């Protein structure tokens, strides 16, 4: 039986296979794009904890979260709360996102932005640069070793930062093998879409000290932050709990405050 991940990747790979655009021409265009804003640098510079606040309309497992959100307004609230970066879902079929959402955020705030999507081709990497992203997501579970290495190298060539997402120690090793310097642990199982809130802490011990460590998914509020900080995480990527928060600005600020409350 096909899982969520299988179906999503099948959709994206079918789209990529039908894409006849010239990669060389797109890379040339990307070379003339505006400079990137330094996604990893913003996380390193964040005092206490870097919050990557996500613009997310829906999810495959939860359905609609905030389908009518205004990306510019929401990202402005995130910035006011102290977010270091923004994440924007651009997958339309499964998450209700779009390139327009990302570009609306870029126009509204000067925060670095990661394009949150299922990258399965070199064209996806270049598209992230062309649409205005500063960072691209590579999911280890979705790629073979050659794809992971090639897409990471291409993104770096295009001056994009790369968040390499893992789910366990074996995937963390694969990420290290391509030279990942920005490493995320997704606590959501992409096969079942269930969340294991202890996953990030478990995997943290296999992550090199010099990388920027990001905990993703399943972070419901400030109460989840101290354990992640104690495990050595530098940043958190939070979507659902901020999108559905009655005050997104306050939601971001509470996460940051929780990182320093016991220090």
C-alpha positions as a Markdown table, in Angstrom:
| # | Residue | x | y | z |
|---|---|---|---|---|
| 1 | Unk | 0.0 | 0.0 | 0.0 |
| 2 | Unk | 1.4 | 3.4 | -1.0 |
| 3 | Unk | 2.3 | 5.8 | 1.8 |
| 4 | Unk | 1.9 | 9.5 | 1.9 |
| 5 | Unk | 5.5 | 9.9 | 1.0 |
| 6 | Unk | 5.3 | 7.5 | -1.9 |
| 7 | Unk | 2.3 | 9.3 | -3.4 |
| 8 | Unk | 3.8 | 12.8 | -2.9 |
| 9 | Unk | 7.1 | 11.7 | -4.5 |
| 10 | Unk | 5.4 | 9.9 | -7.3 |
| 11 | Unk | 3.5 | 13.2 | -8.1 |
| 12 | Unk | 6.6 | 15.3 | -8.0 |
| 13 | Unk | 8.7 | 12.9 | -10.0 |
| 14 | Unk | 6.1 | 12.6 | -12.7 |
| 15 | Unk | 6.0 | 16.4 | -12.9 |
| 16 | Unk | 9.8 | 16.6 | -13.1 |
| 17 | Unk | 9.9 | 13.9 | -15.8 |
| 18 | Unk | 7.6 | 16.0 | -18.0 |
| 19 | Unk | 9.6 | 19.2 | -17.5 |
| 20 | Unk | 11.4 | 19.9 | -20.8 |
| 21 | Unk | 13.0 | 23.2 | -19.8 |
| 22 | Unk | 16.8 | 23.7 | -20.3 |
| 23 | Unk | 18.7 | 23.3 | -17.0 |
| 24 | Unk | 21.6 | 25.2 | -18.4 |
| 25 | Unk | 19.5 | 28.2 | -19.4 |
| 26 | Unk | 17.8 | 28.3 | -16.0 |
| 27 | Unk | 21.2 | 28.1 | -14.2 |
| 28 | Unk | 22.3 | 31.1 | -16.3 |
| 29 | Unk | 19.2 | 33.0 | -15.3 |
| 30 | Unk | 19.7 | 32.1 | -11.7 |
| 31 | Unk | 23.2 | 33.6 | -11.9 |
| 32 | Unk | 21.6 | 37.0 | -12.4 |
| 33 | Unk | 19.1 | 36.7 | -9.5 |
| 34 | Unk | 19.3 | 39.0 | -6.5 |
| 35 | Unk | 21.8 | 37.9 | -3.8 |
| 36 | Unk | 20.5 | 35.4 | -1.3 |
| 37 | Unk | 20.0 | 36.6 | 2.3 |
| 38 | Unk | 22.0 | 34.1 | 4.3 |
| 39 | Unk | 19.6 | 31.5 | 5.8 |
| 40 | Unk | 22.2 | 29.6 | 7.9 |
| 41 | Unk | 23.9 | 32.8 | 8.9 |
| 42 | Unk | 20.7 | 34.2 | 10.3 |
| 43 | Unk | 20.2 | 31.1 | 12.4 |
| 44 | Unk | 23.8 | 31.2 | 13.7 |
| 45 | Unk | 23.3 | 34.9 | 14.6 |
| 46 | Unk | 20.0 | 34.4 | 16.4 |
| 47 | Unk | 20.2 | 35.0 | 20.2 |
| 48 | Unk | 19.4 | 31.8 | 22.1 |
| 49 | Unk | 17.2 | 30.0 | 19.6 |
| 50 | Unk | 16.6 | 30.5 | 15.9 |
| 51 | Unk | 12.9 | 30.2 | 15.0 |
| 52 | Unk | 12.1 | 29.3 | 11.4 |
| 53 | Unk | 8.4 | 30.2 | 11.3 |
| 54 | Unk | 6.4 | 28.5 | 8.6 |
| 55 | Unk | 3.7 | 29.7 | 6.2 |
| 56 | Unk | 1.5 | 26.6 | 5.9 |
| 57 | Unk | -2.0 | 26.4 | 4.7 |
| 58 | Unk | -2.8 | 22.7 | 5.1 |
| 59 | Unk | -1.2 | 19.3 | 5.6 |
| 60 | Unk | -2.0 | 15.8 | 4.2 |
| 61 | Unk | -2.6 | 14.4 | 7.7 |
| 62 | Unk | -4.5 | 17.4 | 9.3 |
| 63 | Unk | -6.2 | 18.9 | 6.3 |
| 64 | Unk | -6.8 | 22.7 | 6.3 |
| 65 | Unk | -4.9 | 24.7 | 9.0 |
| 66 | Unk | -5.3 | 28.2 | 7.7 |
| 67 | Unk | -6.3 | 28.0 | 4.0 |
| 68 | Unk | -7.1 | 31.7 | 3.7 |
| 69 | Unk | -3.9 | 33.1 | 5.3 |
| 70 | Unk | -2.2 | 36.2 | 4.0 |
| 71 | Unk | 1.5 | 35.2 | 3.6 |
| 72 | Unk | 2.7 | 38.8 | 3.8 |
| 73 | Unk | 0.7 | 39.6 | 7.0 |
| 74 | Unk | 1.6 | 36.3 | 8.7 |
| 75 | Unk | 5.3 | 36.7 | 7.9 |
| 76 | Unk | 5.3 | 40.3 | 9.2 |
| 77 | Unk | 3.8 | 39.0 | 12.5 |
| 78 | Unk | 6.5 | 36.3 | 12.6 |
| 79 | Unk | 9.2 | 38.9 | 12.2 |
| 80 | Unk | 7.7 | 41.1 | 14.9 |
| 81 | Unk | 7.9 | 38.1 | 17.2 |
| 82 | Unk | 11.6 | 37.6 | 16.6 |
| 83 | Unk | 11.7 | 34.9 | 14.0 |
| 84 | Unk | 15.1 | 34.5 | 12.4 |
| 85 | Unk | 13.8 | 33.0 | 9.1 |
| 86 | Unk | 10.6 | 32.0 | 7.3 |
| 87 | Unk | 9.7 | 28.7 | 5.7 |
| 88 | Unk | 7.1 | 28.6 | 2.9 |
| 89 | Unk | 5.3 | 25.6 | 1.6 |
| 90 | Unk | 5.2 | 25.7 | -2.2 |
| 91 | Unk | 3.6 | 22.3 | -2.8 |
| 92 | Unk | 0.1 | 23.0 | -4.1 |
| 93 | Unk | -1.5 | 19.6 | -4.4 |
| 94 | Unk | -0.8 | 18.3 | -0.9 |
| 95 | Unk | -0.1 | 21.5 | 1.2 |
| 96 | Unk | -2.0 | 24.2 | -0.7 |
| 97 | Unk | 1.1 | 26.3 | -1.1 |
| 98 | Unk | 2.5 | 28.1 | -4.2 |
| 99 | Unk | 5.4 | 30.1 | -5.6 |
| 100 | Unk | 3.1 | 33.2 | -5.1 |
| 101 | Unk | 3.1 | 32.5 | -1.3 |
| 102 | Unk | 6.9 | 32.5 | -1.2 |
| 103 | Unk | 7.2 | 35.7 | -3.3 |
| 104 | Unk | 4.6 | 37.4 | -1.1 |
| 105 | Unk | 6.7 | 36.7 | 2.0 |
| 106 | Unk | 9.9 | 37.9 | 0.3 |
| 107 | Unk | 8.2 | 41.1 | -0.6 |
| 108 | Unk | 6.8 | 41.6 | 2.9 |
| 109 | Unk | 9.9 | 40.9 | 5.1 |
| 110 | Unk | 13.6 | 40.8 | 4.8 |
| 111 | Unk | 14.0 | 37.5 | 6.6 |
| 112 | Unk | 15.8 | 34.6 | 4.8 |
| 113 | Unk | 13.3 | 32.1 | 3.3 |
| 114 | Unk | 13.5 | 28.4 | 2.8 |
| 115 | Unk | 11.4 | 26.9 | 0.0 |
| 116 | Unk | 9.7 | 23.9 | 1.8 |
| 117 | Unk | 8.9 | 21.4 | -0.9 |
| 118 | Unk | 9.8 | 17.9 | -2.2 |
| 119 | Unk | 13.0 | 18.5 | -4.2 |
| 120 | Unk | 13.4 | 15.6 | -6.7 |
| 121 | Unk | 15.2 | 17.2 | -9.6 |
| 122 | Unk | 17.9 | 19.7 | -10.5 |
| 123 | Unk | 15.2 | 21.9 | -11.9 |
| 124 | Unk | 13.6 | 22.1 | -8.5 |
| 125 | Unk | 16.8 | 23.4 | -7.0 |
| 126 | Unk | 17.1 | 26.1 | -9.7 |
| 127 | Unk | 13.5 | 27.0 | -9.4 |
| 128 | Unk | 14.0 | 27.6 | -5.7 |
| 129 | Unk | 16.7 | 30.2 | -6.5 |
| 130 | Unk | 14.6 | 31.8 | -9.2 |
| 131 | Unk | 11.5 | 32.2 | -7.1 |
| 132 | Unk | 13.4 | 34.1 | -4.4 |
| 133 | Unk | 14.3 | 31.4 | -1.9 |
| 134 | Unk | 17.5 | 31.6 | 0.1 |
| 135 | Unk | 17.6 | 28.0 | 1.2 |
| 136 | Unk | 16.3 | 24.7 | -0.3 |
| 137 | Unk | 15.2 | 21.5 | 1.5 |
| 138 | Unk | 16.7 | 18.2 | 0.6 |
| 139 | Unk | 14.9 | 15.2 | 2.3 |
| 140 | Unk | 17.4 | 12.3 | 2.6 |
| 141 | Unk | 14.5 | 9.7 | 2.6 |
| 142 | Unk | 13.4 | 11.0 | -0.8 |
| 143 | Unk | 16.7 | 10.9 | -2.6 |
| 144 | Unk | 19.4 | 8.4 | -3.5 |
| 145 | Unk | 23.0 | 9.2 | -2.7 |
| 146 | Unk | 23.8 | 10.5 | -6.1 |
| 147 | Unk | 20.8 | 12.8 | -6.2 |
| 148 | Unk | 21.6 | 14.1 | -2.7 |
| 149 | Unk | 25.2 | 14.9 | -3.6 |
| 150 | Unk | 24.3 | 16.5 | -7.0 |
| 151 | Unk | 21.5 | 18.6 | -5.7 |
| 152 | Unk | 23.5 | 19.8 | -2.7 |
| 153 | Unk | 26.4 | 20.7 | -4.9 |
| 154 | Unk | 24.1 | 22.6 | -7.4 |
| 155 | Unk | 22.4 | 24.5 | -4.6 |
| 156 | Unk | 25.7 | 25.5 | -3.1 |
| 157 | Unk | 26.9 | 26.7 | -6.6 |
| 158 | Unk | 23.7 | 28.8 | -6.8 |
| 159 | Unk | 24.5 | 30.4 | -3.4 |
| 160 | Unk | 21.5 | 28.7 | -1.8 |
| 161 | Unk | 21.9 | 27.3 | 1.7 |
| 162 | Unk | 20.7 | 23.7 | 2.0 |
| 163 | Unk | 18.7 | 22.2 | 4.9 |
| 164 | Unk | 19.3 | 18.5 | 4.7 |
| 165 | Unk | 16.5 | 16.7 | 6.5 |
| 166 | Unk | 17.0 | 13.4 | 8.3 |
| 167 | Unk | 14.9 | 11.1 | 10.4 |
| 168 | Unk | 17.4 | 8.7 | 12.0 |
| 169 | Unk | 21.1 | 8.1 | 12.5 |
| 170 | Unk | 21.7 | 6.3 | 9.2 |
| 171 | Unk | 20.2 | 9.3 | 7.3 |
| 172 | Unk | 22.3 | 11.7 | 9.4 |
| 173 | Unk | 25.4 | 9.8 | 8.2 |
| 174 | Unk | 24.3 | 10.1 | 4.6 |
| 175 | Unk | 23.9 | 13.9 | 5.1 |
| 176 | Unk | 27.4 | 14.2 | 6.6 |
| 177 | Unk | 28.8 | 12.4 | 3.5 |
| 178 | Unk | 27.6 | 15.2 | 1.2 |
| 179 | Unk | 29.0 | 17.9 | 3.5 |
| 180 | Unk | 25.8 | 19.1 | 5.0 |
| 181 | Unk | 26.3 | 22.1 | 7.3 |
| 182 | Unk | 22.6 | 22.7 | 8.0 |
| 183 | Unk | 21.0 | 19.6 | 9.4 |
| 184 | Unk | 17.3 | 19.1 | 10.3 |
| 185 | Unk | 15.7 | 16.3 | 12.2 |
| 186 | Unk | 12.1 | 15.8 | 11.2 |
| 187 | Unk | 10.1 | 14.3 | 14.1 |
| 188 | Unk | 7.3 | 13.4 | 11.7 |
| 189 | Unk | 7.6 | 9.9 | 10.1 |
| 190 | Unk | 7.1 | 10.6 | 6.4 |
| 191 | Unk | 5.7 | 7.1 | 5.9 |
| 192 | Unk | 2.9 | 7.3 | 8.5 |
| 193 | Unk | 3.0 | 11.0 | 9.2 |
| 194 | Unk | 2.9 | 10.3 | 12.9 |
| 195 | Unk | 5.0 | 12.4 | 15.2 |
| 196 | Unk | 7.7 | 11.1 | 17.6 |
| 197 | Unk | 8.6 | 14.0 | 19.9 |
| 198 | Unk | 11.7 | 12.2 | 21.2 |
| 199 | Unk | 13.2 | 11.6 | 17.8 |
| 200 | Unk | 15.2 | 14.9 | 17.6 |
| 201 | Unk | 16.8 | 14.3 | 20.9 |
| 202 | Unk | 17.7 | 10.7 | 20.0 |
| 203 | Unk | 19.3 | 11.7 | 16.7 |
| 204 | Unk | 21.1 | 14.8 | 18.0 |
| 205 | Unk | 24.0 | 12.7 | 19.3 |
| 206 | Unk | 24.9 | 11.6 | 15.8 |
| 207 | Unk | 25.1 | 15.1 | 14.5 |
| 208 | Unk | 28.5 | 16.9 | 14.3 |
| 209 | Unk | 28.9 | 19.8 | 16.7 |
| 210 | Unk | 29.9 | 22.2 | 13.9 |
| 211 | Unk | 26.6 | 21.9 | 12.0 |
| 212 | Unk | 23.6 | 24.1 | 12.5 |
| 213 | Unk | 21.0 | 21.8 | 14.1 |
| 214 | Unk | 17.3 | 22.3 | 13.4 |
| 215 | Unk | 14.5 | 20.4 | 15.0 |
| 216 | Unk | 11.4 | 20.1 | 12.8 |
| 217 | Unk | 7.7 | 19.0 | 13.3 |
| 218 | Unk | 5.8 | 18.2 | 16.4 |
| 219 | Unk | 6.8 | 21.3 | 18.3 |
| 220 | Unk | 3.5 | 22.3 | 20.0 |
| 221 | Unk | 4.7 | 25.2 | 22.1 |
| 222 | Unk | 7.3 | 26.6 | 24.6 |
| 223 | Unk | 7.1 | 23.4 | 26.7 |
| 224 | Unk | 8.9 | 21.5 | 24.0 |
| 225 | Unk | 11.9 | 23.9 | 23.7 |
| 226 | Unk | 14.1 | 23.2 | 26.8 |
| 227 | Unk | 14.7 | 19.6 | 25.9 |
| 228 | Unk | 15.7 | 20.5 | 22.3 |
| 229 | Unk | 18.1 | 23.2 | 23.5 |
| 230 | Unk | 19.6 | 20.9 | 26.0 |
| 231 | Unk | 20.2 | 18.3 | 23.2 |
| 232 | Unk | 22.2 | 21.0 | 21.3 |
| 233 | Unk | 19.6 | 22.3 | 18.7 |
| 234 | Unk | 20.3 | 25.7 | 17.4 |
| 235 | Unk | 16.9 | 26.3 | 15.8 |
| 236 | Unk | 13.4 | 25.0 | 15.4 |
| 237 | Unk | 11.1 | 24.9 | 12.4 |
| 238 | Unk | 7.5 | 25.4 | 13.5 |
| 239 | Unk | 4.5 | 25.4 | 11.3 |
| 240 | Unk | 1.2 | 24.1 | 12.6 |
| 241 | Unk | 1.3 | 25.5 | 16.1 |
| 242 | Unk | 2.2 | 29.0 | 14.8 |
| 243 | Unk | -0.2 | 29.1 | 11.9 |
| 244 | Unk | -3.1 | 28.1 | 14.2 |
| 245 | Unk | -2.0 | 30.4 | 17.1 |
| 246 | Unk | -4.3 | 33.2 | 18.0 |
| 247 | Unk | -1.3 | 35.5 | 18.1 |
| 248 | Unk | 1.5 | 34.3 | 15.8 |
| 249 | Unk | 3.8 | 37.1 | 17.0 |
| 250 | Unk | 3.4 | 36.0 | 20.6 |
| 251 | Unk | 3.7 | 32.4 | 19.6 |
| 252 | Unk | 7.2 | 33.0 | 18.1 |
| 253 | Unk | 8.3 | 35.1 | 21.1 |
| 254 | Unk | 7.2 | 32.4 | 23.6 |
| 255 | Unk | 9.4 | 29.8 | 21.8 |
| 256 | Unk | 12.4 | 32.2 | 22.0 |
| 257 | Unk | 11.8 | 33.0 | 25.6 |
| 258 | Unk | 11.5 | 29.3 | 26.5 |
| 259 | Unk | 15.0 | 28.7 | 25.2 |
| 260 | Unk | 16.5 | 31.0 | 27.8 |
| 261 | Unk | 14.1 | 30.7 | 30.7 |
| 262 | Unk | 16.3 | 28.3 | 32.7 |
| 263 | Unk | 19.6 | 29.8 | 31.8 |
